[in-house]
């Protein structure tokens, strides 16, 4: 039996088509890595190609390692000479040999992000750049974007026209590149840019690598940027044997510079390209795939394809809508616990996916309280994130200034120019006098050789003392907001204006929501909400180590982090307009932003193998304020016959997020509904002897339109009917007022 007999016909066609440009449109779970590795084996074993002449490029070291192992398993020792590597490692190997042609020493240093920041600080100081106006991170982000598009400092300045700010960025860019070269260093973007520059300037070097790499394969092609496209195009120009594998429906890294046009326009660049679609999915059930197909079909900029599978039809998608995020998290974690308890699934088979890292907090807390082990992928514990720890350390210092670690952490947050030498002298004095670090700061004038740092230390102490006095009268939320405002913490992040800074602001917003939830919970229990109590609650959550890679744990991650992974049971949380898709996307003038969000949803749906649950909340705390959002348009794009709604809106009940007033109008209606006829004096309705519709029937409402009856409860005065309407979602109403008509 041949190793190719296990491949389906399109997979075999992709493996055996070895000459000329080839575009393999590989849908989610369609076995693309299998195709690439079998294609390499076919080239070596059947076509007689020297392994030395094959290059396989991917994006991550993990993916490259997996491909390397599969190639070795298929080819044995014959495949050892195949280059299987990431873009960056491939370029480093080339530059180590030939970068002297560009005026560098071959023993160049590669700068990581911290090195870049240090260098940028020196550049800004040298050029007298106002770093309050031009943040180092923002400058580095703009330079990185320019390199992705192969824009030089001169071109950036020329394109700036009369834009003074862009001219200033171009000036910084030019000085930054000069400093890199002076230090004989490259940043990660330079690895690709300098390799392309080498190829363009040194024809003999390009020719040697064109001869070497006669067969080139690129994985995850939809994630390539302009400079990566140029790199592979130059290498493949002589023989044209370029095979790219990707899925335009999974292009979700625009914010990192990925250009979806590379895969959508492949046939324009290579007119004689062969296109093969891998549409058979080996991962998911029919219902999950049908839902994914219907959602992504709403995108205009895509290659036409439709995933199908021989897997069972499986369960319908589950959709649950809750009153708030607290109940949403309670349900999801409870459902996972039930699966584990009833031996239906292990924790490791369950994944909770969300749009932003800030959404993880409630799920983390619920996991901890339920004693369910979890691990956050693509992020860290919510309370361990830098911005959260910084702000919590301010609160700890206000509440208990004897906490030396907290005081030292915030001493230069924001930067106050108090150097390490000064900190060391203060600490030595504190140790000698046997007092806390903060108490030593309060008498800094007595610290030997404190010098010019005295004024800065006194300013810090005065600031903390003022916050301490305000804490006597302020609520926990108010004191946190005061810290944020007076330190300018969020203002600095806004000035950076990067994807990372925006995510950090979202995390801070979530911390504010946490303080509001804490205060409401204390009020509901009739207890005083104190700063000490809040910090104690946080400490009990943050100090528990729940992650053990050798044990069973639930995975929590953003949708971006989930790409390339698969799980039997997936929970997509926060499926509301304003959350996912984000409000920025909804109000964007660029229609491609919504298409990228929809591709992200498609990625989330296709992570599920057996069961997919979609959850949303009618109201959610964002930045400490309650927002009311309707169900995500992506959920509404899934055909109704593929979705099982079940019990959705739960009864309004006290929670950490909200405590309903007993005088709430809905609660009054509930009480009247349950009351006996003679007890209801202010709410009169005639109860019908029976209803001409039942659970599961389709009905029409004069205002809400068509919907399906999900529940009917008989009360003392009337029937309470729960209807899921096509346009407005789930509504509860009394039959006497609703006047529902069966259709």
Beta strands, then each sheet from edge to edge (+ up, - down):
strand 1: 22-26
strand 2: 54-58
strand 3: 83-86
strand 4: 109-110
strand 5: 185-186
strand 6: 215-218
strand 7: 242-246
strand 8: 274-278
strand 9: 317-322
strand 10: 350-354
strand 11: 374-377
strand 12: 554-558
strand 13: 567-572
strand 14: 608-617
strand 15: 619-622
strand 16: 625-628
strand 17: 643-644
strand 18: 698-701
strand 19: 705-714
strand 20: 719-725
strand 21: 729-734
strand 22: 741-742
sheet 1: 3+ 2+ 6+ 7+ 1+ 8+
sheet 2: 4+ 5+
sheet 3: 11+ 12+ 10+ 13+ 14+ 9+ 17+
sheet 4: 15+ 16-
sheet 5: 21+ 20- 19+ 18- 22+
end
